[in-house]
Amino acid sequence: MTEPGTVLITGPTRNLGRHAVLAMAGRPEGQRPDLLLVGRAGRDLTAVADEAGALGARVHVIGCDLADLADVRAAATIARDLLAGATVRPLRALVANAGTMSADTRRASANGYELTFAVNYLAHAQLIGDLLGSLTAPARVVLLGSNTYHANFWRKLLGVAEAKWADPVELARPATGDKVPGMAASAVAYSNAKLAILYYAHELQRRADAGISVSVFEPGWMPGTALGRSAPAAFQAIGRALGRIPGVSTPRRSGPLLAALALEDKWAHLRDGAFVMKTKLTEVHPVAHDRDRERRLWEATTELLEQASTTR
């Protein structure tokens, strides 16, 4: 078994991220990684670090607001310093777990980008780009995906919108005018961000060193989590009720599966942005493979991140 080294994970304080952190911290001695927890500074970050530490893990917290790319760059610098100073073991996995779905697509990040696209996609592209050279092979990059990138009968019935792709510069631009009623625009923005993650994973694998594998994890539908905390109260209440249906995915069930994808030998062969639905390697729909879109996304991402670095 590969020495577990260090795992960096974003969004560690709640739901899926928290349960993934605790699953990694609770592994047996010799299989337990050091943990770098990247999330909003405060009581929740301290609490999950304390819980993981009580299970035996060596934990370092890095306060970071993923809605501000300057904060993300600063977090990457702190992580590099910890790794370079041998404060933690070599970085073997980077888990880009954090996510959000803004209820209003007019909302902008600190850098002026549409908030859902900024947090789910751009922040992680910045962090991964800054830390790619710090990964020690064999190493893994695990991104959080979602089946919402395409439509099926049940998603249409529930009003979950599929992606409507556009040039990434357009996707990063906040909406203007009056707010669109309901959650339809927000759902499309979320699905677009998740499709971007699939495109990015494919292109990242082409550009990463041979010893780095890239995969995408879909935890299953988890209604009622903090992902939709900015949604109307009625929408959140429906989500909590649906989350109690037997068989529906929950953070408690899916968190350990995410931890396994980052650490277990059974997943060491994954490459090329392989899409894992809970425990099953799954073929994505044709829309999620597009070399032209993937190349353009990479170019546009570079433009957007460079623009953010010069305007703040």
Phi, psi and omega per residue, in radians:
M1 nan 2.398 3.080
T2 -1.129 2.375 3.086
E3 -0.988 2.276 -2.953
P4 -1.183 -0.373 3.093
G5 0.982 -2.355 -3.108
T6 -2.094 2.474 3.013
V7 -2.019 2.223 2.986
L8 -1.762 2.274 3.141
I9 -2.338 2.375 3.054
T10 -1.664 2.749 3.133
G11 1.081 0.848 -3.027
P12 -1.539 -0.026 -2.916
T13 -1.566 -0.381 -3.029
R14 -2.380 2.773 2.888
N15 0.843 -2.192 -3.038
L16 -0.995 -0.827 -3.100
G17 -1.083 -0.764 -3.134
R18 -1.077 -0.792 -3.111
H19 -1.234 -0.523 3.037
A20 -1.162 -0.764 3.111
V21 -1.031 -0.829 -3.095
L22 -1.180 -0.574 3.077
A23 -1.158 -0.711 3.112
M24 -1.192 -0.719 -3.132
A25 -1.171 -0.492 -3.092
G26 -1.536 0.082 3.110
R27 -1.206 2.756 -3.133
P28 -1.089 2.714 3.054
E29 -0.964 2.376 -3.074
G30 1.631 -0.342 3.075
Q31 -2.038 0.004 -3.046
R32 -1.637 2.164 3.133
P33 -1.454 2.783 2.826
D34 -1.230 2.688 -3.048
L35 -2.193 2.285 2.950
L36 -1.925 1.951 -3.066
L37 -1.761 2.024 -3.085
V38 -1.913 1.942 -3.128
G39 -2.904 3.134 -3.133
R40 -1.035 2.235 3.109
A41 -1.102 2.511 3.104
G42 2.538 -2.922 -3.011
R43 -1.075 -0.725 -3.089
D44 -1.144 -0.704 3.130
L45 -1.163 -0.741 3.097
T46 -1.092 -0.696 -3.083
A47 -1.142 -0.802 -3.117
V48 -1.208 -0.581 3.065
A49 -1.112 -0.722 3.116
D50 -1.128 -0.720 3.122
E51 -1.105 -0.778 -3.140
A52 -1.144 -0.686 3.110
G53 -1.116 -0.658 3.128
A54 -1.142 -0.405 3.105
L55 -1.489 -0.101 3.062
G56 1.974 -0.056 -3.099
A57 -1.410 2.579 2.942
R58 -1.507 2.133 -2.961
V59 -2.204 2.404 2.974
H60 -2.225 2.387 3.114
V61 -1.842 2.506 3.091
I62 -2.246 1.862 3.132
G63 -1.166 2.292 -3.069
C64 -2.783 2.298 2.986
D65 -1.711 1.896 -3.069
L66 -1.197 -0.180 3.075
A67 -1.448 0.033 3.131
D68 -2.266 1.919 -3.055
L69 -1.157 -0.436 3.036
A70 -1.131 -0.685 3.071
D71 -1.116 -0.703 3.141
V72 -1.121 -0.763 3.115
R73 -1.103 -0.684 3.109
A74 -1.130 -0.688 3.110
A75 -1.104 -0.706 3.118
A76 -1.110 -0.676 3.104
T77 -1.092 -0.756 3.110
I78 -1.084 -0.777 3.137
A79 -1.080 -0.750 3.128
R80 -1.088 -0.698 3.137
D81 -1.131 -0.722 3.109
L82 -1.096 -0.725 -3.135
L83 -1.221 -0.737 -3.118
A84 -1.172 -0.559 -3.132
G85 -1.514 0.103 -3.139
A86 1.022 0.439 3.046
T87 -1.162 -0.552 3.054
V88 -2.217 2.922 3.123
R89 -1.286 2.979 -3.100
P90 -0.965 2.533 -3.118
L91 -1.334 1.980 -3.103
R92 -1.845 -0.339 -3.123
A93 -2.643 2.466 3.025
L94 -2.157 2.049 -3.080
V95 -1.903 1.901 -3.109
A96 -1.549 1.376 -2.977
N97 -1.621 -0.560 -2.983
A98 -1.038 2.570 3.102
G99 -2.826 2.848 3.083
T100 -2.694 2.806 3.001
M101 -2.338 1.781 -3.116
S102 -1.184 2.396 3.116
A103 -1.316 -0.184 -3.086
D104 -2.376 1.917 -3.082
T105 -1.254 -0.011 3.022
R106 -1.457 -0.245 -3.121
R107 -1.223 2.399 -3.102
A108 -2.016 2.650 3.014
S109 -1.288 3.115 3.112
A110 -1.063 -0.383 -3.122
N111 -1.717 0.079 3.090
G112 1.546 0.218 -3.136
Y113 -1.747 2.639 3.121
E114 -0.932 2.292 -2.861
L115 -1.103 -0.757 -3.114
T116 -1.103 -0.802 3.121
F117 -1.137 -0.661 -3.092
A118 -1.154 -0.817 -3.053
V119 -1.363 -0.846 -3.072
N120 -1.194 -0.695 -3.022
Y121 -1.933 -1.064 -2.993
L122 -1.078 -0.723 -3.135
A123 -1.052 -0.707 -3.131
H124 -1.296 -0.596 3.050
A125 -1.089 -0.681 3.084
Q126 -1.119 -0.859 -3.075
L127 -1.117 -0.802 -3.132
I128 -1.133 -0.757 3.101
G129 -1.029 -0.684 -3.125
D130 -1.282 -0.446 -3.043
L131 -1.931 -0.023 -3.086
L132 -1.003 -0.711 3.133
G133 -1.260 -0.194 3.136
S134 -1.640 -0.161 3.093
L135 -1.251 2.437 3.120
T136 -1.879 2.031 -3.099
A137 -1.178 2.559 -0.051
P138 -1.305 2.339 -3.055
A139 -2.416 2.819 -3.084
R140 -2.282 2.477 2.921
V141 -1.981 2.129 -3.130
V142 -2.051 2.122 3.117
L143 -1.888 2.711 3.137
L144 -1.638 2.078 3.132
G145 -1.868 -3.021 3.103
S146 -2.807 2.453 3.073
N147 -1.228 -0.046 3.123
T148 -1.196 -0.134 3.122
Y149 -1.118 -0.336 3.081
H150 -2.313 2.862 -3.086
A151 -1.778 2.625 2.907
N152 -2.497 -3.100 -3.024
F153 -1.012 -0.829 -3.049
W154 -1.204 -0.640 3.127
R155 -1.178 -0.697 3.092
K156 -1.115 -0.709 -3.140
L157 -1.090 -0.657 -3.112
L158 -1.524 -0.043 3.121
G159 1.359 0.399 3.103
V160 -1.538 1.995 -3.003
A161 -1.410 2.495 3.041
E162 -1.429 2.980 -3.129
A163 -1.167 2.575 3.004
K164 -2.215 1.564 -2.949
W165 -1.193 2.540 3.043
A166 -2.546 3.087 3.070
D167 -1.008 2.393 -3.076
P168 -0.981 -0.529 3.093
V169 -1.120 -0.627 3.080
E170 -1.226 -0.715 3.127
L171 -1.087 -0.531 -3.126
A172 -1.412 -0.136 -3.075
R173 -1.567 2.178 3.097
P174 -1.048 2.618 3.081
A175 -1.155 2.792 3.091
T176 -2.166 2.950 3.124
G177 1.433 -2.810 -3.120
D178 -1.243 2.631 3.091
K179 -1.137 2.374 3.075
V180 -1.267 2.239 -3.121
P181 -1.066 2.644 3.097
G182 1.314 -2.852 -3.056
M183 -1.939 0.165 -3.038
A184 -1.086 -0.824 -3.122
A185 -1.124 -0.674 3.122
S186 -1.130 -0.709 3.137
A187 -1.136 -0.690 3.093
V188 -1.113 -0.763 3.130
A189 -1.059 -0.719 3.112
Y190 -1.120 -0.806 3.141
S191 -1.112 -0.670 3.074
N192 -1.065 -0.752 3.133
A193 -1.101 -0.658 -3.138
K194 -1.279 -0.585 3.028
L195 -1.175 -0.671 3.074
A196 -1.033 -0.674 3.132
I197 -1.102 -0.692 3.089
L198 -1.129 -0.813 3.114
Y199 -1.053 -0.754 -3.125
Y200 -1.105 -0.731 -3.129
A201 -1.046 -0.729 -3.140
H202 -1.136 -0.783 -3.113
E203 -1.248 -0.640 3.110
L204 -1.061 -0.731 3.139
Q205 -1.073 -0.656 3.117
R206 -1.115 -0.511 -3.020
R207 -1.759 -0.254 -3.093
A208 -1.394 2.764 3.067
D209 -1.073 2.774 -3.041
A210 -1.046 -0.532 -3.074
G211 -1.463 0.087 -3.117
I212 -1.945 2.205 3.112
S213 -1.864 2.532 -3.114
V214 -2.128 2.248 3.097
S215 -2.434 2.896 -3.131
V216 -2.222 2.266 -3.090
F217 -1.895 2.279 3.026
E218 -1.948 1.941 -3.034
P219 -1.352 -0.031 -3.021
G220 1.582 2.840 -3.094
W221 -1.200 2.122 -3.107
M222 -2.174 1.336 -3.140
P223 -1.146 2.565 3.047
G224 1.558 0.092 3.102
T225 -1.438 3.102 -3.118
A226 -1.243 -0.107 3.124
L227 -0.959 -0.696 -3.115
G228 -1.745 0.530 -3.037
R229 -1.160 -0.308 3.098
S230 -1.598 -0.012 -3.142
A231 -1.315 2.839 3.084
P232 -0.977 2.639 -3.067
A233 -1.000 -0.677 -3.134
A234 -1.118 -0.695 3.117
F235 -1.104 -0.728 3.134
Q236 -1.164 -0.677 -3.141
A237 -1.127 -0.710 3.094
I238 -1.090 -0.726 3.130
G239 -1.069 -0.757 3.130
R240 -1.104 -0.664 3.122
A241 -1.158 -0.760 3.123
L242 -1.130 -0.554 -3.131
G243 -1.162 -0.241 3.127
R244 -1.601 -0.037 3.119
I245 -1.220 2.276 3.137
P246 -0.995 2.373 3.102
G247 1.629 -0.296 3.090
V248 -1.249 2.468 -3.129
S249 -1.112 2.574 3.064
T250 -2.350 2.770 3.068
P251 -0.988 -0.636 -3.130
R252 -1.115 -0.606 3.125
R253 -1.429 -0.709 -3.012
S254 -1.507 -0.431 -3.139
G255 -0.984 -0.862 3.102
P256 -1.083 -0.499 3.112
L257 -1.212 -0.665 3.063
L258 -1.137 -0.740 3.099
A259 -1.040 -0.730 -3.141
A260 -1.107 -0.692 -3.134
L261 -1.094 -0.562 3.130
A262 -1.381 -0.388 -2.930
L263 -2.222 -0.547 -2.965
E264 -1.299 2.487 3.105
D265 -1.069 -0.516 -3.099
K266 -1.070 -0.357 3.135
W267 -1.853 0.148 -3.054
A268 -1.155 -0.378 -3.092
H269 -1.409 -0.194 -3.019
L270 -1.144 2.412 3.072
R271 -2.619 3.082 2.961
D272 1.113 0.500 3.138
G273 1.248 0.547 3.139
A274 -0.902 2.409 -3.045
F275 -1.791 2.026 -3.114
V276 -1.928 2.042 3.093
M277 -1.638 1.710 -3.066
K278 1.050 -1.540 -3.141
T279 -2.105 0.135 -2.999
K280 -2.117 2.193 3.015
L281 -1.187 2.162 -2.967
T282 -2.211 2.399 3.090
E283 -1.376 2.255 3.126
V284 -1.370 2.821 3.120
H285 -1.239 2.724 -3.064
P286 -0.932 -0.539 -3.119
V287 -1.070 -0.411 -3.087
A288 -1.483 -0.005 3.045
H289 -2.112 1.896 -3.134
D290 -2.674 1.800 -3.046
R291 -1.073 -0.646 3.133
D292 -1.157 -0.783 3.108
R293 -1.128 -0.669 -3.120
E294 -1.150 -0.759 3.098
R295 -1.135 -0.754 -3.134
R296 -1.141 -0.683 3.102
L297 -1.056 -0.759 -3.138
W298 -1.075 -0.789 3.127
E299 -1.097 -0.825 -3.104
A300 -1.149 -0.637 3.108
T301 -1.080 -0.782 3.083
T302 -1.003 -0.774 3.130
E303 -1.078 -0.818 -3.080
L304 -1.157 -0.712 -3.140
L305 -1.224 -0.680 3.095
E306 -1.147 -0.700 3.111
Q307 -1.067 -0.733 3.135
A308 -1.140 -0.600 -3.088
S309 -1.288 -0.357 -3.110
T310 -1.756 -0.176 -3.090
T311 -1.820 -0.084 3.121
R312 -2.223 nan nan
